Amino acid sequence: MRNRTVKLLSAGALALAAMSGPVQADPAKCQTAVFDAAVQARFPRIREVCLDVVTKDAQDYAVVKGQLVRIGFNNELAHLKPILPDGTKADTMSIPMHPDRKVLVDGNQVLPKDLTVGQTLTFYVKVSEPVAMVLPADNAPLEPLPVPEAETEMAAAPSMPKTASQLPLIGLAGLALLALGGALRRVRKSER
């Protein structure tokens, strides 16, 4: 029984190590990868933030690390700032997540609802289509989800409704003029 437990734990540790990403990053693969035009449109700086290109389930994925900025509604979207080679951060990318599947963060399995801002997450972007996912914590095959439109397009603030008018401002100016007139009248009376 004890040997079986040790073997299972060892196999689990090896599986986690294999899923945690490449041991040696190879950015040269990122420069030669043929990214689909739709991928480049969603991730304009994909070549710069790509650490490596790995093959999982017979598909090529760019490996990217990003700092968590916020978690979207229902824990289904991670908003991450990809980390550039010089340590600076690129524009925010929105990466879909399975809200009920744990992700791997610094070797720990964490549910999306338990992620905290500032954590560094590894995510995969499929080379051939604009789908991505945060690195899963288990041995399950990758299930990338469609990437939403660029953050800048979604972040445009809607215009406010035109419900206010200039009437209160005009009324306030009128009151100020009446007060000024009353003050002037008192000054004239006091001079007589």
C-alpha positions as CSV (number, residue, x, y, z in Angstrom):
1,M,0.0,0.0,0.0
2,R,2.8,2.4,0.9
3,N,4.7,1.7,-2.3
4,R,1.6,2.3,-4.3
5,T,1.0,5.6,-2.6
6,V,4.7,6.7,-3.2
7,K,4.4,5.6,-6.9
8,L,1.1,7.6,-7.3
9,L,2.6,10.7,-5.7
10,S,5.7,10.4,-7.9
11,A,3.7,10.0,-11.0
12,G,1.5,13.0,-10.0
13,A,4.6,15.2,-9.4
14,L,6.1,14.2,-12.7
15,A,2.8,15.0,-14.5
16,L,2.6,18.4,-12.8
17,A,6.2,19.1,-13.7
18,A,5.5,18.2,-17.3
19,M,2.3,20.4,-17.4
20,S,4.0,23.4,-15.7
21,G,5.6,24.4,-18.9
22,P,9.0,24.2,-20.5
23,V,12.0,23.8,-18.3
24,Q,14.1,25.7,-20.8
25,A,12.4,28.4,-22.7
26,D,13.1,28.7,-26.4
27,P,12.1,32.1,-27.7
28,A,13.7,31.3,-31.1
29,K,10.7,29.0,-31.8
30,C,8.4,32.0,-31.2
31,Q,10.1,33.9,-34.0
32,T,9.8,31.1,-36.5
33,A,6.2,30.1,-35.6
34,V,3.6,30.8,-38.2
35,F,0.9,32.6,-36.2
36,D,-2.5,32.9,-37.9
37,A,-3.6,36.4,-38.8
38,A,-6.5,36.2,-36.4
39,V,-4.1,35.3,-33.5
40,Q,-1.9,38.3,-34.4
41,A,-4.9,40.6,-34.5
42,R,-6.0,39.6,-31.0
43,F,-2.4,39.5,-29.7
44,P,-0.4,42.0,-31.6
45,R,2.8,41.5,-29.5
46,I,2.6,37.7,-29.4
47,R,6.1,37.2,-30.8
48,E,7.6,39.5,-28.1
49,V,5.8,37.9,-25.1
50,C,6.1,34.3,-26.3
51,L,8.6,32.3,-24.3
52,D,8.4,29.1,-26.2
53,V,6.2,27.1,-28.6
54,V,5.2,23.7,-27.4
55,T,3.1,20.9,-28.9
56,K,0.2,19.6,-26.8
57,D,-2.4,17.3,-28.2
58,A,-0.9,17.6,-31.7
59,Q,-1.4,21.4,-31.7
60,D,1.2,24.2,-31.4
61,Y,0.8,26.7,-28.5
62,A,2.8,29.8,-27.7
63,V,3.7,29.8,-24.0
64,V,3.2,33.2,-22.3
65,K,3.6,34.4,-18.7
66,G,1.4,37.3,-17.5
67,Q,0.7,39.1,-14.3
68,L,-2.9,39.0,-13.2
69,V,-4.7,42.4,-13.3
70,R,-8.2,41.2,-12.5
71,I,-10.6,38.3,-12.8
72,G,-13.7,38.8,-14.9
73,F,-17.3,38.2,-14.1
74,N,-18.1,34.6,-13.0
75,N,-14.3,33.8,-12.9
76,E,-14.4,33.0,-16.7
77,L,-11.9,35.6,-17.8
78,A,-8.4,36.4,-16.6
79,H,-7.1,39.8,-17.5
80,L,-3.3,39.5,-17.7
81,K,-0.5,41.8,-18.6
82,P,2.1,39.7,-20.5
83,I,5.6,40.0,-19.2
84,L,8.1,41.1,-21.9
85,P,11.7,39.8,-21.8
86,D,13.0,43.1,-20.3
87,G,10.5,42.7,-17.4
88,T,8.1,45.4,-18.5
89,K,4.5,44.5,-19.2
90,A,2.6,44.5,-22.5
91,D,-1.1,45.6,-22.9
92,T,-3.7,43.6,-21.1
93,M,-4.8,40.4,-22.7
94,S,-8.1,38.7,-21.7
95,I,-7.7,34.9,-21.4
96,P,-10.7,32.7,-21.0
97,M,-10.8,30.2,-18.1
98,H,-12.9,27.3,-17.0
99,P,-14.3,28.6,-13.7
100,D,-14.5,25.1,-12.2
101,R,-11.1,23.8,-13.2
102,K,-8.0,24.5,-11.1
103,V,-5.0,26.3,-12.7
104,L,-1.4,25.9,-11.8
105,V,0.2,29.0,-10.0
106,D,3.7,28.6,-8.7
107,G,3.3,24.9,-8.4
108,N,0.0,25.2,-6.5
109,Q,-3.4,24.1,-7.8
110,V,-5.8,27.1,-7.5
111,L,-9.4,27.6,-8.5
112,P,-9.9,30.8,-10.6
113,K,-12.1,32.3,-7.8
114,D,-9.1,32.0,-5.4
115,L,-6.6,33.8,-7.7
116,T,-5.2,37.1,-6.5
117,V,-4.1,40.2,-8.4
118,G,-0.4,40.3,-9.0
119,Q,0.1,36.5,-9.3
120,T,2.0,35.3,-12.4
121,L,0.1,32.8,-14.5
122,T,1.3,30.8,-17.5
123,F,-1.1,30.6,-20.4
124,Y,-1.1,29.0,-23.8
125,V,-2.2,30.7,-27.1
126,K,-2.9,28.4,-30.0
127,V,-0.7,29.3,-33.0
128,S,-3.3,28.4,-35.6
129,E,-6.4,30.2,-34.2
130,P,-7.4,32.8,-31.6
131,V,-8.0,30.5,-28.7
132,A,-6.2,30.3,-25.4
133,M,-6.3,29.1,-21.8
134,V,-4.5,29.4,-18.5
135,L,-2.3,26.4,-17.7
136,P,-4.5,23.7,-16.1
137,A,-3.4,22.0,-12.9
138,D,-4.5,18.6,-13.9
139,N,-3.4,16.1,-16.6
140,A,-6.6,16.8,-18.7
141,P,-6.1,17.7,-22.3
142,L,-6.0,21.4,-23.1
143,E,-9.4,22.9,-23.8
144,P,-8.7,26.3,-25.2
145,L,-11.6,28.8,-25.4
146,P,-12.2,31.6,-27.9
147,V,-10.4,34.8,-27.0
148,P,-12.6,37.9,-26.7
149,E,-11.9,41.0,-28.8
150,A,-9.0,43.2,-27.7
151,E,-9.3,44.8,-24.3
152,T,-9.0,48.4,-25.7
153,E,-12.1,47.8,-27.8
154,M,-14.1,46.5,-24.9
155,A,-12.9,49.1,-22.5
156,A,-14.3,52.1,-24.4
157,A,-16.6,53.8,-22.1
158,P,-20.2,54.2,-23.2
159,S,-21.4,57.7,-23.6
160,M,-23.5,59.1,-20.8
161,P,-27.2,59.8,-21.4
162,K,-28.1,63.5,-22.0
163,T,-30.4,63.9,-19.0
164,A,-29.0,67.2,-17.6
165,S,-29.7,70.7,-18.9
166,Q,-28.1,74.1,-18.5
167,L,-31.2,75.4,-16.7
168,P,-29.9,74.9,-13.1
169,L,-26.7,76.8,-14.1
170,I,-28.7,79.7,-15.5
171,G,-30.8,79.8,-12.3
172,L,-27.6,79.9,-10.2
173,A,-26.2,82.7,-12.3
174,G,-29.4,84.6,-11.8
175,L,-29.3,84.2,-8.1
176,A,-25.7,85.4,-8.0
177,L,-26.7,88.5,-10.0
178,L,-29.7,89.2,-7.6
179,A,-27.3,88.9,-4.6
180,L,-24.8,91.3,-6.3
181,G,-27.6,93.8,-7.0
182,G,-28.9,93.7,-3.4
183,A,-25.3,94.2,-2.1
184,L,-24.8,97.3,-4.4
185,R,-28.2,98.7,-3.3
186,R,-27.1,98.5,0.4
187,V,-23.8,100.2,-0.4
188,R,-25.6,103.1,-2.1
189,K,-28.1,103.5,0.8
190,S,-25.3,103.5,3.3
191,E,-23.4,106.2,1.4
192,R,-26.4,108.7,1.6
